[in-house]
């Protein structure tokens, strides 16, 4: 009986090991994405050299170096902020920053970065860097602001093409969550 038990364990171990050879050139899939065409495509490990570009970009913002920011931006730069604002074009971005920097003191600290890439609806590979950043500001009224920001940053040929900003305010302390749903009138909501 002991022999059969040992043989069974060894057999399970051998069959559970994936001995399928993999091509070391295959991209490592880390997730999936539904593109604008509605197709689910894999997200793969991206170009990690974009991390240094982002660090340089944030440093330029913290130093209010508009020339360096403009140099890193693509001409057709696009920015989408957490409040729904949209900026398009490098010149527009620099004008917005110039005004902001004159009136407030924004500063960012990069906490983490994940390089990733995916195929768009045209079959082109897009390079992205998803970053977590602490955001500090002293607004025009002297009020201190702190937020947690996530930036999805698209790169093309070493330039920043697009930035999507997602934001969460600093926690204000523990609160009690209540996920009870109120009973909806059938006129308010139906399938």
VOLUM-984442 format. One line per field, with one value per residue (C-alpha): x, y, z. Coordinates in steps of 0.2 Angstrom, whole numbers, plus 5000, padded with zeros to 4 digits. Layout:
BEGIN
east <- [X ...] $
north <- [Y ...] $
up <- [Z ...] $
This chain:
BEGIN
east <- [5000 5014 5022 5005 5004 5022 5019 5003 5012 5027 5015 5005 5021 5027 5011 5008 5024 5023 5037 5031 5045 5042 5049 5059 5054 5036 5030 5025 5006 5001 4983 4970 4962 4946 4952 4941 4935 4929 4942 4950 4969 4983 4993 5011 5027 5032 5047 5055 5066 5051 5052 5067 5058 5044 5055 5064 5046 5041 5057 5054 5037 5043 5056 5044 5055 5043 5057 5061 5043 5040 5055 5048 5030 5025 5019 5002 5002 4985 4980 4965 4963 4953 4940 4936 4947 4956 4971 4978 4994 5011 5009 4992 5000 5014 5003 4991 5007 5014 4998 4997 5015 5013 4998 5001 5015 5011 5023 5023 5033 5033 5029 5028 5028 5023 5028 5016 5011 4995 4989 4977 4962 4974 4985 4999 5008 5006 5019 5012 5018 5006 5012 5007 5011 5008 5002 5005 5000 4998 4984 4981 4972 4987 4977 4987 4981 4986 4980 4985 4986 4988 4994 4992 5006 5007 5024 5029 5047 5053 5040 5025 5009 4995 4993 4977 4976 4965 4964 4959 4959 4968 4959 4950 4950 4940 4922 4909 4904 4887 4884 4865 4856 4840 4825 4823 4806 4803 4802 4819 4828 4824 4833] $
north <- [5000 5012 5008 5013 5029 5034 5030 5041 5056 5055 5053 5068 5079 5074 5077 5094 5101 5111 5105 5114 5123 5142 5154 5166 5179 5178 5193 5190 5193 5202 5206 5210 5226 5229 5241 5254 5241 5230 5217 5209 5210 5205 5217 5213 5219 5235 5245 5249 5263 5273 5274 5286 5297 5298 5302 5316 5322 5323 5331 5344 5348 5349 5361 5371 5368 5371 5369 5351 5347 5353 5343 5327 5330 5324 5339 5331 5328 5325 5326 5320 5325 5317 5332 5329 5343 5339 5347 5344 5350 5353 5372 5371 5360 5372 5387 5378 5373 5391 5398 5385 5386 5405 5403 5387 5375 5358 5344 5325 5311 5295 5279 5265 5262 5247 5247 5239 5238 5232 5232 5245 5243 5247 5232 5244 5241 5255 5258 5263 5266 5266 5276 5279 5297 5307 5324 5339 5357 5374 5382 5401 5403 5395 5378 5362 5349 5330 5317 5300 5300 5286 5292 5281 5288 5283 5284 5284 5286 5291 5305 5307 5306 5305 5306 5300 5306 5297 5304 5300 5312 5309 5298 5308 5295 5279 5279 5266 5259 5254 5245 5242 5247 5257 5249 5257 5261 5251 5268 5273 5258 5242 5230] $
up <- [5000 5004 4987 4978 4989 4985 4966 4966 4974 4962 4947 4953 4955 4938 4929 4938 4933 4917 4906 4890 4883 4881 4869 4879 4866 4870 4880 4898 4900 4916 4912 4899 4892 4882 4868 4860 4847 4861 4859 4874 4872 4883 4893 4894 4902 4895 4892 4909 4902 4902 4921 4920 4908 4920 4935 4924 4920 4938 4943 4930 4936 4954 4948 4937 4923 4908 4895 4901 4902 4884 4878 4886 4879 4862 4851 4851 4870 4878 4897 4905 4923 4938 4937 4919 4912 4895 4888 4871 4863 4870 4870 4879 4892 4895 4896 4909 4919 4918 4925 4939 4944 4946 4958 4967 4973 4966 4970 4966 4974 4964 4975 4962 4943 4932 4914 4902 4884 4874 4857 4851 4839 4825 4829 4835 4852 4864 4878 4895 4912 4927 4942 4959 4965 4981 4976 4988 4984 4992 4983 4980 4997 5006 5009 5010 4998 4998 4986 4980 4961 4949 4932 4916 4905 4886 4878 4860 4854 4871 4872 4883 4872 4885 4903 4912 4930 4943 4961 4979 4993 5009 5021 5035 5048 5050 5045 5046 5029 5026 5010 5012 4997 4999 4991 4974 4967 4951 4942 4947 4942 4931 4920] $
